[in-house]
Amino acid sequence: MPESDFKEGHVEADGFRVRYLEAGQGDSVVILDSTAWGWSPLNDALAKTYRVVVFEVPGMGSSSPNTTSGSVNDLAGTMVQAAASVVSGKFTLIGTSFA
């Protein structure tokens, strides 16, 4: 599935504007992307079988700058809100980090 098949959206969560990309159908897979780049070959491969929603965490990419989350727990709460706004029911979670 080419990158162009992913639709861009934004959701408000915990005072942040969080960008996400979405493609595919089926069971939901949520990817928390900390690389400031919401697309990868993995996302394409997963979207052939699953509904894939890739979120850019605050402070990365086109999401709002992170000026208030002081801990990983705070940021986790923000991303739970973002995911709950876009995905209903159960989902598989994938996190990435190169920090």
Secondary structure, DSSP 4 states (H G I P E B T S, - for coil): --GGGSEEEEEEETTEEEEEEEE--SSEEEEEE-SS----HHHHHHHTTSEEEEEEPTTSTTSPP-SS--SHHHHHHHHHHHHHHH--S-EEEEE----
